[in-house]
């Protein structure tokens, strides 16, 4: 595409793909697929000059996003993966609530994060962007400004965020990978099950999985999700016949490692202030022997 006038990159992409939603265009930027005069550009507000050539690469040849800077400090009650003046990224431990329920639990990852930022300035605050189940560990991001929270949530809602999970499951699938596509229904007791997609209350859940390691007892799977439904990974794997280790609620036999072996291992999105792609990783705390 030849650029006829100076224009922001996102707007140029909108002209290039007039039928695509903005979140899909932002995902192209996150994936490193937009090239201006042959150079990958991630920033949505980058000015593309008149006379430049804009091309869009396929996913297979797209550039990999660069990792964030090293965290500047640590704190005894939170495991900091990254922090700047706009966001705080933590490694949530298994068994800790993300945020208080209507029971008003005093100790949650959010309350710990608030205590942490207020230690620097009593006026500071952090906003919840997404939640992880109590039993799930791994990467969780907080916004330090409400506008940034809204922008990040838009990315999640638009399915433009790349989320990677790892799960240790009982047994070993006969194939190397696949996709779980279900329609889930959550009852008033927060129990989740797969139902017919014609159910008016059902929500679509899409999970892609592949084998990363295995032994005679368990298999380590890498999973990416297109939707963020409650328990979608746990229900989907159980319905495949390979429940997550420790997930007795969904058919696992016993709890040999003292936790449910599900971990949010990586999160990749556009930084809410700079629009640059950032990726955050949390080391997998389990695996086959």
C-alpha positions as CSV (number, residue, x, y, z in Angstrom):
1,X,0.0,0.0,0.0
2,X,1.4,3.4,-1.0
3,X,0.9,6.1,1.6
4,X,-0.7,9.2,0.0
5,X,-0.4,11.5,3.0
6,X,1.1,11.5,6.5
7,X,-1.0,9.3,8.7
8,X,-0.9,7.3,11.9
9,X,-0.1,3.6,11.4
10,X,-3.3,2.3,12.9
11,X,-5.3,4.6,10.6
12,X,-3.3,3.4,7.6
13,X,-4.1,-0.2,8.5
14,X,-7.8,0.7,8.9
15,X,-7.6,1.9,5.3
16,X,-5.7,-1.2,4.2
17,X,-8.3,-3.5,5.9
18,X,-11.6,-1.4,6.0
19,X,-13.7,-4.4,7.2
20,X,-11.4,-5.3,10.1
21,X,-12.1,-4.2,13.7
22,X,-9.6,-2.0,15.5
23,X,-8.6,-4.7,18.0
24,X,-7.8,-7.1,15.1
25,X,-5.6,-4.3,13.6
26,X,-3.9,-3.8,17.0
27,X,-3.2,-7.5,17.1
28,X,-1.4,-7.2,13.8
29,X,0.9,-4.7,15.5
30,X,1.4,-6.9,18.5
31,X,2.4,-9.8,16.3
32,X,4.9,-7.6,14.4
33,X,3.1,-8.0,11.1
34,X,3.1,-4.3,10.0
35,X,6.1,-3.1,8.0
36,X,6.8,0.4,6.9
37,X,9.4,0.6,4.2
38,X,10.4,-2.9,5.1
39,X,10.9,-2.2,8.9
40,X,8.6,-3.7,11.5
41,X,6.7,-1.0,13.4
42,X,4.6,-1.9,16.5
43,X,3.4,1.6,17.7
44,X,-0.2,2.4,16.6
45,X,0.5,6.1,16.7
46,X,3.6,6.0,14.6
47,X,3.4,8.5,11.8
48,X,3.8,6.9,8.4
49,X,5.1,9.6,6.0
50,X,3.7,10.3,2.6
51,X,5.4,8.1,-0.1
52,X,6.2,5.2,2.4
53,X,5.2,1.6,1.6
54,X,3.1,-0.2,4.1
55,X,3.0,-4.0,3.9
56,X,1.5,-6.6,6.2
57,X,3.4,-9.9,6.7
58,X,1.7,-13.3,7.5
59,X,1.8,-14.6,11.0
60,X,4.4,-17.2,10.3
61,X,7.0,-14.6,9.3
62,X,6.0,-11.9,11.8
63,X,8.6,-10.5,14.2
64,X,8.7,-11.7,17.8
65,X,7.9,-9.1,20.4
66,X,10.8,-8.1,22.6
67,X,10.8,-8.8,26.4
68,X,10.3,-6.0,28.9
69,X,13.1,-4.4,30.9
70,X,14.3,-6.1,34.1
71,X,12.1,-5.2,37.2
72,X,13.6,-2.5,39.3
73,X,12.8,-3.9,42.7
74,X,11.2,-6.7,44.7
75,X,8.8,-6.8,47.7
76,X,8.3,-9.7,50.2
77,X,4.5,-10.0,49.7
78,X,4.4,-9.7,45.9
79,X,6.6,-11.2,43.2
80,X,7.2,-8.4,40.7
81,X,7.8,-9.4,37.1
82,X,7.8,-5.8,35.8
83,X,6.9,-2.3,36.9
84,X,6.9,1.2,35.5
85,X,4.8,4.3,36.2
86,X,1.9,2.9,34.2
87,X,1.6,-0.8,35.0
88,X,2.5,-3.4,37.6
89,X,2.9,-7.0,36.5
90,X,3.0,-9.7,39.2
91,X,3.5,-13.5,39.5
92,X,0.5,-14.7,41.4
93,X,0.9,-17.6,43.7
94,X,-1.5,-20.6,43.6
95,X,-4.2,-20.5,46.3
96,X,-4.4,-16.7,46.5
97,X,-7.5,-14.8,45.4
98,X,-7.0,-12.2,42.7
99,X,-9.5,-9.8,44.2
100,X,-11.9,-10.0,47.1
101,X,-15.4,-11.5,46.6
102,X,-18.6,-10.4,48.4
103,X,-17.1,-12.1,51.5
104,X,-14.5,-9.3,51.6
105,X,-11.5,-11.4,52.1
106,X,-8.7,-9.2,53.5
107,X,-5.7,-10.9,51.7
108,X,-5.8,-11.0,47.9
109,X,-3.2,-10.2,45.3
110,X,-5.0,-6.9,44.6
111,X,-4.8,-5.9,48.3
112,X,-1.1,-6.8,48.4
113,X,-0.5,-4.8,45.2
114,X,-2.3,-1.8,46.6
115,X,-0.3,-2.0,49.8
116,X,2.9,-2.2,47.8
117,X,2.3,0.9,45.7
118,X,0.9,2.9,48.7
119,X,4.2,2.2,50.4
120,X,5.8,4.6,48.0
121,X,2.9,7.2,48.0
122,X,-0.3,6.9,49.9
123,X,-2.2,8.4,46.9
124,X,-1.2,5.5,44.7
125,X,-3.6,2.8,43.5
126,X,-3.7,-0.1,41.1
127,X,-6.7,-1.3,39.1
128,X,-7.7,-4.8,38.2
129,X,-7.4,-5.6,34.5
130,X,-8.2,-9.3,34.5
131,X,-8.4,-12.1,37.2
132,X,-7.0,-15.5,37.5
133,X,-8.8,-18.3,39.4
134,X,-7.6,-18.7,43.0
135,X,-6.0,-22.0,42.1
136,X,-4.1,-20.7,39.1
137,X,-0.7,-19.1,39.4
138,X,1.2,-16.9,37.0
139,X,1.3,-13.6,35.2
140,X,-1.3,-10.9,36.2
141,X,-1.3,-7.3,35.2
142,X,-2.5,-4.2,37.1
143,X,-3.0,-0.7,35.7
144,X,-1.9,2.3,37.8
145,X,-4.3,4.7,36.0
146,X,-8.0,4.1,35.1
147,X,-7.6,5.1,31.5
148,X,-4.9,2.5,31.1
149,X,-7.1,-0.1,32.7
150,X,-9.8,0.5,30.2
151,X,-7.4,0.3,27.3
152,X,-5.9,-3.0,28.5
153,X,-9.4,-4.4,29.1
154,X,-10.3,-3.4,25.5
155,X,-7.4,-5.5,24.3
156,X,-8.6,-8.5,26.3
157,X,-12.2,-8.0,25.1
158,X,-11.1,-7.8,21.5
159,X,-9.0,-11.0,21.8
160,X,-5.9,-9.2,20.7
161,X,-3.9,-10.3,23.8
162,X,-1.7,-13.4,23.5
163,X,-2.0,-15.5,26.6
164,X,0.0,-18.7,27.3
165,X,-0.8,-21.2,30.0
166,X,0.9,-24.4,31.0
167,X,-0.9,-27.3,32.6
168,X,0.2,-30.7,33.9
169,X,-2.4,-33.3,33.1
170,X,-3.0,-36.9,34.0
171,X,-2.1,-39.3,31.2
172,X,-0.8,-38.5,27.7
173,X,-3.0,-37.5,24.7
174,X,-2.6,-39.7,21.6
175,X,-2.1,-36.6,19.3
176,X,0.5,-33.8,19.7
177,X,-2.0,-30.9,19.8
178,X,-5.4,-29.6,18.9
179,X,-8.1,-27.1,19.7
180,X,-10.9,-27.4,22.3
181,X,-14.0,-25.6,21.1
182,X,-16.9,-25.7,23.6
183,X,-19.8,-23.7,24.9
184,X,-19.8,-23.2,28.6
185,X,-22.5,-22.5,31.2
186,X,-21.8,-21.3,34.7
187,X,-24.4,-21.9,37.4
188,X,-25.3,-19.9,40.5
189,X,-22.8,-22.0,42.5
190,X,-20.0,-21.0,40.0
191,X,-19.8,-24.5,38.6
192,X,-18.9,-24.7,34.9
193,X,-19.9,-27.3,32.4
194,X,-20.0,-27.7,28.6
195,X,-23.5,-27.4,27.1
196,X,-25.1,-27.3,23.6
197,X,-24.2,-24.0,21.9
198,X,-27.9,-23.4,21.3
199,X,-28.3,-22.7,25.1
200,X,-28.9,-18.9,25.2
201,X,-26.8,-18.6,28.4
202,X,-23.8,-20.5,27.0
203,X,-20.5,-18.7,26.2
204,X,-18.0,-19.8,23.6
205,X,-14.6,-21.1,24.8
206,X,-11.7,-21.7,22.5
207,X,-8.4,-23.3,23.8
208,X,-5.4,-24.4,21.7
209,X,-3.1,-27.0,23.2
210,X,0.2,-28.8,22.4
211,X,2.4,-31.3,24.2
212,X,5.6,-29.9,25.6
213,X,6.9,-32.7,27.7
214,X,5.6,-36.0,29.2
215,X,6.5,-39.1,31.1
216,X,4.6,-42.3,32.0
217,X,2.3,-40.6,34.5
218,X,1.7,-37.0,33.3
219,X,2.0,-34.6,30.4
220,X,3.0,-30.9,30.4
221,X,0.8,-29.0,27.9
222,X,1.2,-25.5,26.5
223,X,-2.1,-23.8,25.9
224,X,-3.2,-20.5,24.4
225,X,-6.7,-19.2,24.8
226,X,-8.8,-17.0,22.5
227,X,-11.5,-16.5,25.2
228,X,-11.2,-15.9,28.9
229,X,-14.0,-18.0,30.3
230,X,-14.1,-19.2,33.9
231,X,-12.5,-22.7,34.2
232,X,-12.4,-23.1,30.4
233,X,-9.0,-24.8,30.4
234,X,-9.8,-27.1,33.3
235,X,-13.2,-28.1,32.0
236,X,-11.9,-28.5,28.4
237,X,-9.1,-30.8,29.4
238,X,-11.3,-32.8,31.7
239,X,-13.7,-33.4,28.9
240,X,-10.8,-34.6,26.7
241,X,-10.1,-37.2,29.3
242,X,-7.0,-35.5,30.6
243,X,-7.9,-33.6,33.8
244,X,-5.4,-31.1,35.3
245,X,-3.3,-32.7,38.0
246,X,-4.8,-31.8,41.4
247,X,-8.2,-30.7,39.9
248,X,-10.4,-33.2,41.8
249,X,-13.4,-31.0,41.0
250,X,-13.1,-32.0,37.4
251,X,-12.1,-35.6,37.7
252,X,-8.4,-35.7,38.7
253,X,-7.3,-38.5,41.0
254,X,-5.9,-37.1,44.2
255,X,-3.6,-34.0,44.6
256,X,0.0,-35.2,44.5
257,X,1.6,-31.8,44.3
258,X,-0.7,-29.9,46.7
259,X,-2.2,-27.6,44.1
260,X,-3.9,-27.5,40.8
261,X,-1.2,-27.6,38.1
262,X,-2.3,-24.7,36.0
263,X,-0.1,-21.7,35.4
264,X,-0.4,-18.5,33.4
265,X,3.1,-18.5,32.0
266,X,3.1,-15.6,29.5
267,X,1.2,-12.5,28.6
268,X,1.8,-10.4,25.5
269,X,0.0,-7.2,24.7
270,X,0.4,-3.5,23.7
271,X,1.7,-1.3,26.5
272,X,-1.1,1.1,27.4
273,X,1.1,4.2,27.3
274,X,3.5,3.6,24.5
275,X,1.5,1.1,22.3
276,X,4.7,-1.0,22.0
277,X,4.3,-4.8,22.3
278,X,5.5,-6.2,25.6
279,X,5.7,-9.8,26.9
280,X,5.9,-10.9,30.5
281,X,6.9,-14.5,31.5
282,X,6.6,-16.4,34.7
283,X,8.6,-19.6,35.2
284,X,6.6,-22.8,35.2
285,X,6.5,-24.2,38.8
286,X,5.8,-27.8,37.9
287,X,6.4,-30.4,35.2
288,X,6.9,-34.1,34.6
289,X,9.7,-35.8,36.5
